[in-house]
Amino acid sequence: MRAATGLLLRTAARLCDAGVRAPSLLPGWSRGHVLTHLARNADGGRRLPSWARTGVRTPLPGPGGAGRADRGGGRARRGRAAPPCLPARLH
């Protein structure tokens, strides 16, 4: 997992603006969408231990919710900031 995460972060760091805006292999998703999705899922994964520890519900955003709106922002991201906090979210 560490090796794959490292490869993802190195690849994302090399993307220029056009590379981030380019289509991914997912229909209708740019590479920026994919990177944003990964970052938001990492955020969600950190919510679960807190939920288990405190009992305070912190569910992941569902389809059409805040998560979808956040991923929409990935379309316009610039290369070096796609998203800037991705490394912190994946570690």
C-alpha positions, 0 to 999 in steps of 0.5 A: 500500500505504501508503494502504491501511495508513493507512486500515486503522489509522485505521479500527481506531483508531475502533472501539469495543468493540462494533465490534471484537466485531461480525461481519466480512464473513468468516463466523464472524470478528469484526472483532477476529479480522480485526485479530488475523489481520492483526497475526499475518500481519505478524509472519510476514512479518517472520520470512521475511527472518530465515529467509533471512538466517540459514537458521534455519527460522521457518515460519508457524503452520499451521491449528490451530497457535499462529496459530489460538489467537492469532486466537481471542483477537481475539474478546474484544479491546476497541476501542482495544486491538485489538490494540494493536501492530497499527500497529507490525506493519504498518509 
